[in-house]
Amino acid sequence: MRYLIESYGCQLNMAEADAMDAILRGRGLERTEDGEKADVVIINTCSVRKTAENRIWGRLGYYSAMKKKHPLKLIVTGCMAERMKDEMKAEAPFVDAVIGTNEKAEIPDYILTDSLDKAESYRFLPSYHKEGSWSSYVPIMNGCNNFCSYCIVPYVRGREVSRSVESIISEIRRLEDEGVKEITLLGQNVNSYSAEYNGKPVDFPTLLEIITPYLDSIIFVRFESPHPKDFSDHLISVIAENDRVAKHIHLPMQSGSSRILDLMNRKTTRERFLSLVDTMKDRIPGLTLSTDVMVGFPSETEAEYEETLSAMEAMGCTEAFMYYFNPREGTRAFSMDGQIEESVKIKRLERLINEQLERQKRIKERMLPLSARAIVTGRSRDDAAMYLARGEHNDYFAFTSSVEHEEGDVVTIDADTLSGNTFRGAEHV
C-alpha cells in the first residue's frame, strides 16, 4: 500500500506528519510523492489563516477528480478538520475520513483497520524525526490556554497538554543514536511547559537542565514559540549559562502598543515587553532575536502603528515574521469594532518589512568579521565550489573548504562579507 502526506501550516503540523510517516513506513507501507500512485492520501491542514483553508479546498477538488480515475482513500486531518468537521463532511462527501487533532495519532491504525477510536485528549507519539535529517522537531506540549483574541489555536488544538519528561528523554536518546545535530522543542506556548519527574514539578527551564546531560552529537537546542509573560528569570539564566541552548531566541511581540496588546489579550504591555528584551540582552552573551509582529489590528491608529515600528527598532531583530491582521471566524477579534481597510494594512506592512530588512542588514554587517560554528546543509546551487551551513543564530553561511563535507557535518567558519542575508567566508583551519 502506498501513501502520500501533504502537510500545511506550523512546525508542529510538520513534526506530526513526520511522526505519521515513520509509523506507516514501520508498518510496511510505501511512501510516494505522486498522488496518482497513492492508495491513501493524508492532508494535514492548517486553520491559522483563511488563505490556508482556501488552499485546502482547492486540494480537495484536485483529489476529488483523481478519485474518479482510481480507488483512493482520502483523509483530512489537522486544525481545519477540527474547526470545520461538519462543514467538510457536507461539502466534500468524497472525503473518506475527517479526523481532528486529538485523533491524529490514530490515523495509522485507521488506514490499516478502517476503525477509529475516539480520543479524549491529545496523545504524543514516540518520535517526530524525519528519516535522515540532521535536525529534528521535538514536540513537548500541545494546545494553548492564552486565548489571544486573534488566534484560533485554543479552539482547534485545545487546552495545554505537556509531554512527559520520560518520553522527551527517550526521544532525545533516539535522536542521539541517529546522529542528529540540533533539535527544536515545540509548543504553541512552549515555555508554559509543566510536568512531573521523579516526584518533583518540572517547568520549562528545569526541563532544559534535565535534558542537557543526554546531549552529545546534538549541539544546538532551540525552542518555539515562547510567550513573553512566561519568560522567567530562571529561563533567562539557563539560556545564558547552558552552552547547548542556542543564543538565538524567537520572542513574539505582535504589537508595540500597550492598548493593542490589551485588545489582543497578550497579557503584557509595551513597557514590560521591552524591559524583558533589555534584561535578556544584558544577561545572555551574544543574544540575537527574532519575533512575530502584526499590523492593522482592529482600531490600530497611526500613532500606535508608529509605536510598533519604534519597538521593532528597540528590539533589534535579525529576523522577523511580519503580517497584517487576518480575521479568523470564531475568534473575538473577528467581530471587533474598528476593522481596518486592507489597503491600509498592506501599506503599513510594506513599511514595516522595508525597515526590518534594512535593520537586519545593518545588524549583520556590524557582526563582521566573525567566526562561528555551523552545521553543513549542502552544496551551493549557485557555486558548486561552496558549501552552505546554518549557525547557532539561525544565520546562513556560504563557505569554501579544503575538505569534503556531508550534510550534518559541524564546521567553524570565518566569515568576512555579507551577500544578501548570507555570510560568506571559508572554513577555519
BAGU-23260 format. One record per atom (N, C-alpha, C): residue in three letters; x, y negated, z. Coordinates in steps of 0.2 Angstrom, whole numbers, plus 5000, padded with zeros to 4 digits. Layout:
ALAXYZ...
This chain:
MET500450065000MET500050005000MET500449945000ARG500349894996ARG500749834995ARG500349774998TYR500649725001TYR500349675004TYR500749605003LEU500349555003LEU500649485002LEU500349445008ILE500849405011ILE500649355016ILE500749285013GLU500249245013GLU500349175012GLU500249135018SER500649095020SER500649065027SER500748985026TYR500248945029TYR500248875029TYR500348845036GLY500548785036GLY500548745042GLY501148745047CYS501048755053CYS501548745058CYS502048795059GLN502548785063GLN503148835063GLN502848895067LEU502348895071LEU502048945075LEU501748995070ASN501348965065ASN501049005060ASN501549045056MET502149015054MET502649045050MET502949105055ALA503049095061ALA503349145065ALA502849205066GLU502149185066GLU501649245067GLU501649285060ALA501749245055ALA501749285048ALA502349325048ASP502949305050ASP503549345050ASP503449405055ALA503049395061ALA502949455065ALA502449505062MET501949485058MET501549525055MET501849565049ASP502349535046ASP502749565041ASP503149615043ALA503449605049ALA503949655052ALA503549715054ILE502949705057ILE502449765059ILE502249805053LEU502049775048LEU501749805042LEU502349845038ARG502949815038ARG503449855035ARG503649915039GLY503649905046GLY503749955050GLY503250015050ARG502650005047ARG502150055047ARG502150085040GLY502650065036GLY502750095029GLY502450065023LEU502150005024LEU501849965019LEU502449925015GLU502249905009GLU502749875005GLU502549795004ARG503049755005ARG502949685004ARG502949664996THR502549624994THR502649594987THR502449524987GLU502749484982GLU502649414981GLU502149404976ASP501849454973ASP501449454967ASP500749474969GLY500249424969GLY499649444971GLY499249494966GLU499449494960GLU499149544956GLU499349614957LYS499949624961LYS500149694963LYS499949714970ALA499649664974ALA499449674981ALA498849714982ASP498849754986ASP498249794989ASP497849754994VAL498249714998VAL498049675003VAL498349605003VAL497949555003VAL498249485004VAL497949455010ILE498449425014ILE498349395020ILE498449315020ILE497949275020ILE498049205020ILE498049175027ASN498649145029ASN498649125036ASN498649045036THR498049025038THR497848955037THR498048905042CYS498048835040CYS498148785045CYS497548735044SER497348705050SER496748665050SER496948595053VAL497648575053VAL497848505056VAL497548455052ARG497548455045ARG497348405041ARG496848435036LYS496448385033LYS495948405028LYS496248435022THR496848405020THR497148425014THR497348495014ALA497548515020ALA497748585021ALA497148635020GLU496548615023GLU495948655022GLU495748655014ASN495848605011ASN495648595004ASN496048645000ARG496748645001ARG497148694998ARG496948764999ILE496748785005ILE496548855006ILE495848865002TRP495448825001TRP494848834997TRP495048854990GLY495548814988GLY495748824981GLY496048894980ARG496448914985ARG496748984985ARG496249034985LEU495649024989LEU495149074990LEU494849084983GLY494749024979GLY494449034972GLY494949074968TYR495549064969TYR496049104965TYR495949174966TYR495949194972TYR495949264974TYR495249294973SER494749254972SER494049274970SER494049304963ALA494349264959ALA494449284952ALA494849344951MET495449354955MET495849404955MET495549474957LYS495049464962LYS494749524965LYS494249554959LYS494049514955LYS493649544949LYS494049584944LYS494749574945LYS495149614940LYS495349684943HIS495549684950HIS495749744953HIS495549744960PRO495449804963PRO495249804970PRO495849774975LEU495549734979LEU495949694984LEU495649674990LYS495949694996LYS495749675002LYS495949605004LEU495549555005LEU495749485006LEU495549465013ILE496049445017ILE495949425024ILE496149355025VAL495749315029VAL495949245030VAL495949245038THR496549215040THR496649215047THR496949145049GLY497049125055GLY497349065057GLY496849015059CYS497048955060CYS496648895063CYS496048875059MET496048875053MET495548865048MET494948915049ALA495248975049ALA494749035050ALA494449035057GLU494749005062GLU494449005069GLU493948945069ARG494148885065ARG493648825066ARG493048835061MET493148875056MET492648875051MET492348945049LYS492348985054LYS492249055053LYS491549065050ASP491049045052ASP490349055049ASP490349025042GLU490548965042GLU490548925035GLU490948965030MET491548995032MET491949035027MET491549095025LYS491249125030LYS490849195028LYS490349175023ALA489949115024ALA489449105020ALA489649075013GLU490149035013GLU490349005006GLU490849055002ALA491149105006ALA491649145002ALA491549215004PRO490949245002PRO490749315004PRO491249365002PHE491649354997PHE492149394994PHE492649404999VAL492749365004VAL493249375009VAL493049435013ASP493549485014ASP493349545017ASP493349535025ALA493849495027ALA493849485035ALA494049405036VAL493749375041VAL493949305043VAL494049315050ILE494749315052ILE495049335058ILE495349275062GLY495049255068GLY495349195071GLY496049205074THR496249155078THR496949155081THR497049205086ASN496549225090ASN496649275095ASN496749345093GLU496349355087GLU496449425084GLU496949435079LYS497349385078LYS497849385073LYS498349445074ALA498549455080ALA498949515082ALA498649585080GLU498049585079GLU497649645077GLU497649665070ILE497849615066ILE497749625058ILE498149685056PRO498749705058PRO499049765055PRO498549825056ASP498249835062ASP497849885064ASP497249885059TYR496949825058TYR496349815054TYR496549845047ILE497149825044ILE497249845037ILE497249915037LEU497549955042LEU497550025041LEU496950065043THR496550035047THR495950075050THR495250045048ASP495249985046ASP494649945044ASP494249925051SER494549935056SER494249915063SER494649865066LEU494249815070LEU494549755073LEU494249755080ASP494749755085ASP494549745092ASP494449675093LYS493949655097LYS493849585099LYS494349565104ALA494749515103ALA495249495108ALA495049435113GLU495049445119GLU494849395124GLU495349335124SER495949355123SER496449305124SER497049315119TYR497449265118TYR497949265113TYR498549325116ARG498749365111ARG499249415113ARG499949395109PHE500449395112PHE501149385109PHE501349455106LEU501749455101LEU501949515098LEU502749515100PRO502949575099PRO503649595102PRO504249545099SER504149535092SER504649505089SER504449455083TYR504749405082TYR504449355076TYR505049345072HIS505549385072HIS506149375067HIS506049395060LYS506249345056LYS506249365049LYS506849405047GLU506749455044GLU507249505042GLU507849475038GLY508449475041GLY509049455038GLY509149385039SER508749345043SER508849275044SER509349265050TRP509749215049TRP510249195055TRP509849155060SER509249125058SER508949085063SER508249115064SER507949105070SER507349135072SER506949095076TYR506249095075TYR505749065080TYR505649115086VAL505549085092VAL505349125097VAL504749095101PRO504149115099PRO503549085102PRO503549095110ILE503549045114ILE503449065121ILE502849045124MET502449005120MET501748985123MET501248975117ASN500648975118ASN500148965113ASN499548915116GLY499348875112GLY498748835114GLY498948775118CYS498448735119CYS498648665122CYS498048645127ASN498248605132ASN497748585137ASN497648505137ASN498048475132ASN498048405132ASN497448365129PHE497148395124PHE496648365120PHE496748295118CYS497348285115CYS497448215111CYS496848205107SER496648145106SER495948135103SER495948145096TYR496548145093TYR496548155085TYR496748225083CYS496848275088CYS497148335087CYS496648395088ILE496648445083ILE496148495083ILE496448555086VAL497048555088VAL497448615091VAL497048645097PRO496848615102PRO496548645108PRO495848685106TYR495548665100TYR494948695098TYR495048755094VAL495648755091VAL495748815087VAL496248865089ARG496648845094ARG497148885097ARG496948905104GLY496548865107GLY496348875114GLY496748845119ARG496648865126ARG497048845131ARG497748875131GLU498148845135GLU498848865135GLU498948935139VAL499348975135VAL499449045137VAL500249045137SER500549065142SER501349075142SER501549145141ARG502049155137ARG502349225136ARG502749245142SER502749305144SER503149325150SER503849315149VAL504249305154VAL504949295154VAL505249365151GLU505049415154GLU505249485152GLU505249495144SER504649475141SER504649485134SER505049435130ILE505149375132ILE505649325129ILE506349355129ILE506549375135ILE507249405136ILE507349465131SER506849505131SER506849565127SER506949545119GLU506549495117GLU506649475110GLU507349445109ILE507549405114ILE508249375113ILE508749425112ARG508749485116ARG509249535116ARG509149565109ARG508549575106ARG508549605100ARG508849555094LEU508749495095LEU509049445090LEU509749445091GLU510049455097GLU510749455098GLU511049515094ASP510649575094ASP510849635091ASP510849625083GLU510449575081GLU510349565074GLU510849515071GLY511249485076GLY511749435074GLY511449365073VAL510849345075VAL510549285075VAL511049225078LYS511049175075LYS511449115077LYS511149065081GLU510449055079GLU510148995083GLU509349025083ILE509048995089ILE508349015090ILE508048945091THR507348945090THR506948885092THR506348915096LEU506348895102LEU505748905106LEU505148865104LEU504648905103LEU504048865101LEU503448865105GLY503048815105GLY502448805109GLY502148735106GLN501448735106GLN501148675105GLN501348615110ASN501448645116ASN501648595121ASN502248635125VAL502748645122VAL503248695124VAL503548685131ASN503548615133ASN503848605140ASN503348605146SER502748635144SER502248645150SER502248725151TYR502748755148TYR502848825150TYR502748845157SER502448895159SER502348915166SER502248995166ALA502649025170ALA502649095171ALA502949115178GLU502949185179GLU503249205185GLU503749255183TYR504349255187TYR504849305185TYR505249325192ASN505249385193ASN505549415200ASN505149385206GLY504549375205GLY504149345210GLY504149275212LYS504549235207LYS504549165208LYS504349125202PRO504049065203PRO503749025197PRO504349005192VAL504149005186VAL504648985181VAL504348925177ASP504648865177ASP504448815172ASP504948815166PHE504848765161PHE505248775155PHE506048765156PRO506248715160PRO506948705161PRO507248775165THR506848795169THR507048865173THR507148915168LEU506648925163LEU506748975158LEU507348965154LEU507548905152LEU508148895148LEU508748915152GLU508748905159GLU509348935163GLU509349005163ILE508749035163ILE508649115164ILE508949145158ILE508849115152ILE508949155146ILE509749145144THR510049085146THR510749075144THR511249135145PRO511149175150PRO511649225151PRO511649275146TYR511049285142TYR510949335137TYR511149315130LEU511449255130LEU511649225123LEU512349235122ASP512549265116ASP513249275114ASP513349245107SER513049285102SER513049255095SER512649195094ILE512149185098ILE511649135097ILE512049075100ILE512149025096ILE512548965098ILE512148905099PHE511548895096PHE511048845097PHE510348865099VAL510148835105VAL509448845107VAL509048775106ARG508548785102ARG508148725100ARG507448735103PHE507048685104PHE506348695106PHE505848635103GLU505248655101GLU504748615099GLU504048645100SER503648595101SER503648525102SER503548505110PRO503948465113PRO503848445119PRO503348395120HIS503048385126HIS502648325127HIS503048275132PRO503048215130PRO503448165135PRO503148165142LYS502548175143LYS502348175150LYS502548235154ASP502848295151ASP503048345154ASP503848355154PHE504148295152PHE504948295151PHE505248275158SER505348325162SER505648315169SER506348305169ASP506548275175ASP507248265176ASP507648325176HIS507348385179HIS507648445178HIS507848465171LEU507348455167LEU507448475160LEU507948435157ILE508048365158ILE508548325156ILE509248355158SER509248375164SER509848395167SER510148465163VAL509648505162VAL509848565159VAL510048555152ILE509748515148ILE509948495141ILE510648465142ALA510748425146ALA511448385147ALA511948435149GLU511848485153GLU512348525156GLU512448595153ASN511948615149ASN511948685146ASN512248675138ASP512848705137ASP513148705131ASP512748735125ARG512348785127ARG511948815121ARG511348775119VAL511048735123VAL510448695121VAL510648635117ALA510448635111ALA510648585106ALA510448515108LYS510848465107LYS510848395109LYS510448355104HIS510048385100HIS509548355096HIS508848375098ILE508448325100ILE507848335104ILE507248305100HIS506748345098HIS506148315095HIS505648295101LEU505548225101LEU505148195106LEU504548155103PRO504048185102PRO503448145098PRO503248085102MET503248025098MET503047965101MET502247945099GLN502147955093GLN501447945090GLN501247875089SER501347835094SER501247755093SER501647725098GLY501847655097GLY502247615101GLY501847565105SER501147575105SER500647535108SER500347565114SER500347545120SER500047575126SER499347585125ARG498947535122ARG498247535121ARG498047595116ILE498447605111ILE498347655106ILE498547725109LEU499047725113LEU499247785116LEU498647805121ASP498347765124ASP497747775129ASP497147805125LEU497047775119LEU496547795115LEU496647865112MET497347875111MET497547945109MET497447995114ASN497447975120ASN497448015126ASN498148055127ARG498648015126ARG499348045126ARG499648045133LYS499248015138LYS499448015145LYS500147985146THR500347935142THR500947895144THR500847825141THR501347785142THR501247715140THR501947705136ARG501947645132ARG502547625128ARG503147615133GLU502947585139GLU503547575144GLU503847635146ARG503347685148ARG503647755151ARG503947795146PHE503747785140PHE504047825134PHE504747805133LEU504847735132LEU505447705131LEU505947715137SER505647715143SER506047725149SER506347795148LEU505947845146LEU506147915146LEU506747915141VAL506647885135VAL507147885130VAL507847855132ASP507747805136ASP508347775139ASP508747815144THR508347855148THR508647895153THR508947955149MET508647985144MET508948035140MET509548015137LYS509547955134LYS510247935131LYS510747925136ASP510547905142ASP511047895147ASP511347955150ARG510948005150ARG511148065154ARG511348125149ILE511148125143ILE511348185138ILE511848155133PRO512548175134PRO513048155130PRO512948175122GLY513048135118GLY512948145111GLY512248155108LEU511748135112LEU511048145110LEU510848115104THR510448155100THR510148125094THR509348145095LEU508948105092LEU508248115092LEU507848115086SER507348155086SER506848145080SER506148135084THR505648125080THR505048105083THR504448115078ASP503848115080ASP503248115076ASP502948045077VAL502648005072VAL502347945073VAL501847935068MET501247905071MET500647895067MET500447825066VAL500247805060VAL500047735060VAL499247735057GLY498947685058GLY498247675056GLY497747715060PHE497947725067PHE497447755071PHE496847705072PRO496247725073PRO495647685073PRO495747625078SER495647565075SER495647495079SER496347475080GLU496847505077GLU497547485077GLU497647415074THR497847365078THR497947295075THR498647295072GLU498747235068GLU499447225065GLU499947215071ALA499747185076ALA500247175082ALA500447245085GLU499947285085GLU500047355088GLU500447395083TYR500347385077TYR500747425072TYR501547395073GLU501547335074GLU502247305074GLU502547335081GLU502147345086GLU502447375092GLU502747445090THR502447485086THR502647545084THR503347545080LEU503347495076LEU503947485072LEU504547465077SER504447425082SER504947405087SER505147465091ALA504647505093ALA504847565097ALA505247615093MET505147615087MET505547665082MET506247635082GLU506347565082GLU507047545082GLU507347555088ALA507047545094ALA507247565100ALA507447635101MET507047675098MET507147755099MET507747775095GLY507847745089GLY508447755085GLY508547835083CYS508047855080CYS507947925077CYS508447935071THR508747995071THR509048015065THR508548055060GLU507948075062GLU507448105058GLU506748075061ALA506248075057ALA505548065059ALA505048095055PHE504548115058PHE503948145054PHE503448095054MET503248055049MET502847995048MET502248015044TYR501647995047TYR501048005043TYR500547955045TYR499947945042TYR499447905044TYR498847945047PHE498447915051PHE497947945054PHE497447975049ASN497348045050ASN496848085045ASN496348115050PRO495748085049PRO495148105054PRO495048185053ARG494948215059ARG494848285059ARG494148295062GLU493648325059GLU493048335061GLU493048375068GLY492748365073GLY492748395079GLY493248365084THR493648315082THR494048285087THR493648215089ARG493848185095ARG493548125097ARG493748065093ALA494348065090ALA494448005086ALA494148005079PHE493848065077PHE493448065071PHE492848015070SER492548005076SER491947955076SER492147895080MET492747875081MET492947815085MET492747755080ASP492547695084ASP492447635080ASP493147615078GLY493147565073GLY493747535070GLY494147575065GLN493847625062GLN494147665057GLN494447615051ILE495147625050ILE495547585045ILE495547605038GLU495447565034GLU495447575027GLU496047615025GLU496047665020GLU496547705018GLU497147655015SER496947605011SER497447565008SER497847535013VAL497547515019VAL497947485024VAL498447535027LYS498147595029LYS498547645032LYS499147665027ILE499047665021ILE499647685016ILE500147625016LYS499947565016LYS500447505016LYS500847515023ARG500447525029ARG500847525035ARG501347585035LEU501147645032LEU501547705032LEU502147685028GLU502047655022GLU502647645017GLU503147605021ARG502947555024ARG503447505028ARG503847545033LEU503447585037LEU503747625042LEU504247675039ILE504147715034ILE504547755031ILE505247725028ASN505147665025ASN505647625022ASN506147605028GLU505847585033GLU506347555039GLU506647615042GLN506347675043GLN506647735046GLN507147755041LEU507047765035LEU507647785030LEU508247745031GLU508147675031GLU508747635032GLU509047645038ARG508647655044ARG508947655050ARG509347725051GLN509047775049GLN509447835050GLN510047845045LYS510047805040LYS510647805036LYS511247765040ARG511047705043ARG511447665047ARG511747705053ILE511347745056ILE511547785062ILE512047835060LYS511947875054LYS512347925052LYS513047895049GLU513047835046GLU513647805044GLU514047795050ARG513747765055ARG514147755061ARG514447815065MET514247875063MET514547935066MET515147955063LEU515347925057LEU515847945053LEU516547915055PRO517147945055PRO517148015053PRO516948065059LEU516748125058LEU516548165063LEU516848235062SER516848275067SER517048345067SER516448385071ALA516148435067ALA515548465070ALA515548535068ARG515248575073ARG515148645072ARG514448655068ALA514448705064ALA513848705060ALA513848785057ILE513248795055ILE513048865053ILE512948865045VAL513348905041VAL513348905034VAL512648935032THR512348895027THR511648915024THR511748935017GLY512248925014GLY512348955007GLY512848915003ARG512848914997ARG513248884992ARG512748824989SER513148764988SER512848704985SER512548724978ARG511948704976ARG511748714969ARG512048664964ASP512248604967ASP512548554963ASP513248564961ASP513648604966ASP514348614965ASP514448674969ALA514648724964ALA514748794967ALA515348804971ALA515848744971ALA516448754975ALA516248734982MET515648704983MET515548684990MET515048724994TYR515048735000TYR514648765004TYR514148715008LEU513548745010LEU513148705014LEU513048725021ALA512948685026ALA512848705033ALA512448665036ARG512148685042ARG511748645046ARG512048645053GLY512048585056GLY512348575063GLY511948575069GLU512248555074GLU511848555081GLU511248505081HIS511448445077HIS510948395077HIS510448395071ASN510348455069ASN509948465063ASN510248425057ASP510848415057ASP511148375052ASP511448425046TYR511448395040TYR511648445035TYR512348425032PHE512748475030PHE513448465028PHE513548505021ALA513948465017ALA514148495011ALA514948495012PHE515248555011PHE515948555013PHE516348605008THR517048595008THR517448645004THR517848685009SER518048745007SER518348785012SER518848835008SER519448845011SER519948895008SER519748965008VAL519248985012VAL519049055013VAL518349065011GLU518149125010GLU517449145008GLU517049145014HIS516349125013HIS515949125019HIS515249155016GLU514949185021GLU514249205020GLU513749165024GLU513149165023GLU512549135027GLU512649165034GLY512649115039GLY512649135046GLY513349125049ASP513849115045ASP514449105047ASP514549035051VAL514849035057VAL514948975061VAL515648945059VAL515548885057VAL516148845055VAL516248775058THR516848745058THR516948675060THR517148635054ILE516748585054ILE516848545048ILE517048475050ASP517548445046ASP517748375046ASP517448335041ALA517048295043ALA516648255038ALA516848185038ASP516948155032ASP517148085031ASP516748035027THR516248065023THR515748025019THR515048055020LEU514548015018LEU513848025018LEU513548015011SER513248065009SER512948065002SER512148075003GLY511748025003GLY511048035004GLY510948045012ASN510748105013ASN510648125020ASN511148175022THR511648195018THR512148245019THR512848225020PHE513148245026PHE513848235027PHE514248275022ARG514848255020ARG515248285016ARG515948285018GLY516248345018GLY516948355020GLY517248425019ALA517648445023ALA518048505022ALA518048545029GLU518148615028GLU518148655034GLU518748635038HIS518748625045HIS519348615049HIS519748675049VAL520448665048VAL520948715048VAL521448695053
